[in-house]
Amino acid sequence: MSTVTPVTEQLLRAMALPAPGGDSKDGRGRVLVVAGCTGLPGAVLLSANAALRAGTGKLQLAVCRDLAIPLGIAVPEALVIGLPQTENGNIDRAGADGLAARAGSSDAVLAGPGMIEDAETQAVVTALVRGAAEAALVLDAGALIAVRADPGLTRMRASPAVLTPHAGEMAQLLGQDREAIEADPLAAARQASERFGTVTVMKGSRTHIVTPDGRAWCYEAGHVGLAISGSGDTLAGIMVGLLARGAAPETAALWSVYAHGEAGRRLGRRHGGIGYLAREIPGEIPAILAGVSA
């Protein structure tokens, strides 16, 4: 398929988000976020807050043991699980089986923000993907190492996982130069979706979203201020929050990319251009989602 559809407010209104189920938090889903290392605890906080702002009902954070109490205080809405950690402050594979079981009882799982790319992360994420066979799944940042090592890991899922690479990460996933990815990001997204069986969100100044069956969209209305540390963590958090609410993977991807971009535009207008912070993005999300849904 060669057609690329623009991501617009009109498009999203035609593919509405699921309405909240009754007045119970269970009706908005249970999210599990597996993220962070001791050097990047902020990635957990950013993705967690974004998931909550996207409307998820229950939030669990699985993090290195040393981060559990600080993050439990920073995100009082979450259940925080402290995991075994390595000497360099990464999540240890010793916790993989327990995480896989917890993933199996979650509605949506996000793995990768702030995680170190090493053999421990690869083992943890591989176990998570296999344990989350029935859960919606977003793989971001450090978690992409598991897909790179085993391209078949995500191919047999009933509902496709969502991958969220930037150009450098995509270059590693496909074994190409970054320059080649930046020259044709749509082709890279198509190749990744075919190889890994995923909904692929190729992040950049123009963000491309491609499904395994070849459907493609492009969002071009973002803001330069979104090119800032932590911005991608908030995008992944929005996405897993919408998945937990019951949105299909492509629906969650499109709404998230639009809401993230619109948040950047609003913050840019308010702050006079660049210089706003990734931590300010989640607070914009509820009004944006509500405005499009109205």
N, C-alpha and C positions, 0 to 999 in steps of 0.2 A: 504494500500500500504506500502511495507516494503523497497523499494529501496530509497536510499539517494544519490543524485547526487552531486558531487563536484562542487563548484562554481569556475569556471576558466574563463580566458579571452576568450577561445574558445567557452564556453557556452554562454557568453554574446554576442559575435558576431553573434550567431545564433538567438538571441532575441533582435534585435537592438532597440535602443531608437527612438521615433518618431522624424522625422526631424523638425526643427523649421518652423513654418508656415509663409512663406513669410518674409518680412523685418519689420514686426510690432511686438511690444512687446505683443500685444494681442494674437499673435500666439504662445507665449510661456507660456500663462496662468497667472492667478491671484491667488496668495497665501495669505491666512489669517493665521497668527500665533497668537495664544492666549496663553500667557505664562507669567511667572515671578511673583514675589512678590517683595516688596521693599528690602528684604534681598538678593534676587538672581536676580538682573537685568542682570547679565552677561549671564544667560541662554538664554534670549531673543536675545541678541546680537550675540551669537554663532550660534543659529539656524537660525537667519535672514541672517547672512552673508553666511552660508552654502547653504541656499535656493537660494540666488542670484548667488553664484558660480556654483550651479547645473544648472543654466540657466533659471530660472523662469523670466517672463517678468515684472510682477507687484507684489509688495510686500506691504502688510498691516500688521501692528503690533498692536494688541489690548492688552493694558497693564494697570496697575494701574495708576491712575491719576498723582501721584507724579513722575512716570518714563517717562511720555510722552515726555516732552521737552528734557531731557538728551538723551533719545534714538533717538529722531528725529534728534538731532545733530550728534549722533554717527553713525546713519544709514540714511544719507541724501537721499538715494534712496527710502526710505519707506514712505508710508502714515501711520502716527501713531495716534491711537485713544486712548485717555485717558478715562479710565473707573472708575466708582465708586469703592471705596476701603474700606475694613474693617479697624478696629482700629489696627489690627496686620499686615496691609500692604498687604493683599491678595485681589484679584479681588472679588468684591461684587456681589451677585446674582442679585442685582438691574439692572445690565447691561446685563443680560442673554438674554432677548427678542431682544434687539438691536443687540447683537452678532449673535443670531440665524438668523436674517434677513440678516446680512452681510455675514454669512457663506453660505446662500442660493444663493448668487450672486458671490461666489468664485468658482474657479476650483478645489482648493485643500486647505485643512484646517489641520493645526497642532495645537494640544492642549496639554499642560502639562509641557513643560520644565520650571523648576524653580517654579512651582505652589505648594502651600501648600496643603497637603491632609486634607481637612476638608469639612464640609457640604456646604460651599459656592462654593468650587471648584466642588463638586459633582453636585450641581444645575446648575452651569454654563456649565459644560461639557455635562450634559444630554441635556440641551437646544440646545447646539451646534450640537450634534450628530443628534438630531431630525431636526434641521434646515438645516443641510448639507446633506439632503437625496440624492441630485444629485451630490454633490462634493466628490472628493476623500478625504480620511480622515486618519490621523496618530494620534494615541493616545500614549503619552509617559509620563513617570514619574508620576507627580501628577494627571494627567487626568485619570490614570488607576483606581482611586477610584470609578469613575462612573460605570465602567464595573464590578468591583468587587461587587458593590451594586446591579446592575441589569444586570445579565448575558445575558438577552434578548435584551439589548439596541442596540447591534450591529448586531444582527442575521438577521434582515429583510432587510438589505441594498441590493440594486441591485448590487453594487460593494463592495466587502469586505473591511472593515477598516483594517488598519495595526496597530498591537500592537507591542511595542518595549520594553519588560521588561528585566531587568537583573534578576539574580537568586533570590535576595531578594524580588523583586516585583512579580516575578512569584510565589514564595511561598505564598505570600498574595493572589494573584489571585485565586490560586487553593486550598488554605487552607491546605498547606502541610509544612513540615519543609524544611528549606533551604538546609539542607544536602541531602534530598531526591531529590530535584531539581538538585543539582550539581552532584549527582550520575548518573542521567539519563536525561540530558537536552532535548534530542530529544523526549523522551516520554512526558515530560512536555509540550513541544511545540505542540505536536500532541493533547494532551488533551485540551490545551487552544484553539487551532484552532477549534476543534470539539464543545467545550462548547460555545464559543463566536462567531463562524462563521467568523473568521478573518484570515488574513495572519499574522502569528505570527513570529516575529523575536526574537529568544531567544539568547540574547547577552551573550558573554563570550569569553574565549580564543579560543573556537571553536563555531562559531555562526551558529545556526540552523534556517532555514526558512521553515515554513510549511503552506500550503494552506488549506482551509476548506475541500477540496476534498481529502486530504491526501498526496499530492505530497510534497516531502521534499528535501531540499538541505543543504549542510554544507560547510561553509567557514573556512578553517584551516590555512590560510597564513597570519593572522594578525600580529601585533607587540605588544610586552609587554608594550611599551610606551603609547599605547592607553588606558591603564588602568589609567586614570587621570581625575580629575574633569573637567566636561564640554564636554568630548569626546562624550558621548551619545547625547548631545544636537546638536552637529554638524551632527551626523548620522541622527537624525530625520529631521534636516533641509535639508540635501541632498535629503532625501526621499520625502519630500513634494514638493521640487523643481522639481524633476523628475515626480512626479504625475501631477503637474500642466502643464507640457509639454505634457501630454497625455499618459504617460506610464501606463500600467496595474499595479495593486497593486503588483503582484509577480515580475514583471519586475523591477519596481522601487525599491523593497526591495532587489533584488539580485544585481542590479547595485550599489546601495548605500552601501551595506555591502562590496562589492568588492572594490569600490573606497575609502571608509573609511579605510579599511585594507591596501590598497596599499599606501595611504597617510601616514599612520603610518610607513610603511616600508621605504618609501623614507625619511621621517623626521628622522627616527632612524639612517639611514646611514649618513645623513648630520650632525647630532648632536652627533654622537658617542654613540647611544643607547637610554636610557631613558632621560627624562629631557626636551623634547620639550613640547609645550603648545597646549591646545585644540584650541586656537585662530589661531594657525598656520595651522591647518588641512584644512580649507576651501580654502585657496590659492592654495593648491595642486590639487584640484578637477577638474578644467577645463582641464588641460593637461592630467590627467588620463582618463577622459571621452573621450577626443578627441583621445587619443592614442589607446584605445580599439575600438573605432568606425572606425578608419582609415582602 
